[in-house]
Amino acid sequence: MSSPADRQYTESHEWVRANADGTVTVGITAHAQDALGELVYVELPEAGRKLGAGEACAVVESTKAASDVYSPIQGEVVTVNAALGDAPQTVNSDPFEAGWLFTLKPASAEALSGLLSAEAYDNGPGA
């Protein structure tokens, strides 16, 4: 599965999609959820929490392992996908849409500049 081109990616397998209101939506890639297996629990950050780029801020747990999710950029958590509390497996079935984790208000306009394109991710860490 190739990664959607309308997003940017991290080497630690998070994706970021810029939204019209200036926020960004964050999730984990298809590669990441596939490696984890079926998710049984998702712990999300609190709205209002300020995050540094690369800071562990969420946990996804499968029947195989628990894994940290890292903030791809510096910013403040605006909303979380509360529906994942009852249906964490949504991250497995639809990692790029309904399985999003949280939205951030970036700390700066340049925050996304260091992230990978879909092609670079698919040919590198997501290969």
N, C-alpha and C positions, 0 to 999 in steps of 0.2 A: 504494500500500500504506500503510495507516495503521499508526502505531507502536503496539506493545502498551501498554495502559494500566497494566500492573503494573510499569512502570519509570519512571525519570526520565531526562532527556536534557540534553546540553550544546549550546551553540551551535556547538561544533566537531564535532558529530555522533557523540559517544559516548553509549552508554546505560548505565544503572546499575540493577541489580535487587537489592533488599535480600533477604538470605537469613535463614532462621530462626536460624542460629548467630551472627548479628551481623555477618557479613561481607557484602560486596557483590560481585556479579559485574559485570564491565565488558566491553563489546564495542563495535563500531561499528554504526551504523544501516544500514538498508537503503538509505537515500539515499546514505550515504557509499560503501558498497561498489559501488552502481550507478554513481556518478560515477567511481570508480577503474577499473572494469572487472575482468576476471578476475585474481584475486590469484595470484601465483606464488611469493611469499615473505612470511613473517611473522617479525619479530624481536620477542620478548617480553622483559619485564623479568625480572630474577632474583628468585626468592623471597627474602624478607627485605629487599628494597630499600625504603627509606622514600621516599615520593613527596609532593611538594607539590601542591596543587590547581593544575591548569593546566600541570604539568611534562610535557614530552615524555618518554615512557617506553617507547614501542614504535614499530615501523615496519611498515607494510603496503605491499608493493610489487606493482604490477601490470605488465602489458606496456606500460601508458601512462605510469605515474609511480610514484614512491615518496612516501608521505605519513606524517608523524608522527601518532601517537595520543597524546593528552594525558590525564593522570590527571584524572578529573572531580572528585576530592576529595583531601584530604590523608589519607594512610594508609600502611600497610605491605603489600607484596605477600605474599599467603599462598600461592597456587598459580597456575600458568600452564597454559594448554591446550596441553600438549605435542603432542597429536595434530595440531595445525596445522603442525608442522614437516614432516610427510609429506603433508599435505593442506590447504594454505592456501586452496584454493578452497572449503572448507567455509564460510568466512566469506561467500562469495558465495551459496551455495545455502541456507544456514540462519543468517543473521546474528544472529537473536535467540535461538537455542538452541544447537545444536552448534558454532556459530562464535564462541562467547564467547572472550575473550582471556585475562583473568586475574581473580583475586579479590583484594580488598583488605580489610584490617581497618581501618575508619575510625578516624581520630585522635580524633574526638569524635562524640557522639550527634547533634549538630546539623549534621554534615558534609553531609547531603543537602538541607538546607533551601534552598539557593540554586539548585537545579537546576530544569529545566523539566518541566512535565507533558507527557504525550503530545500532548494537544490543543495546547498552546502551541508545542511543537516542530513539529508537523505544519502549523501555521498560520504558523510563523516560519521558522527556518533550514532545516527539513526540507521546506518547501513545494516 
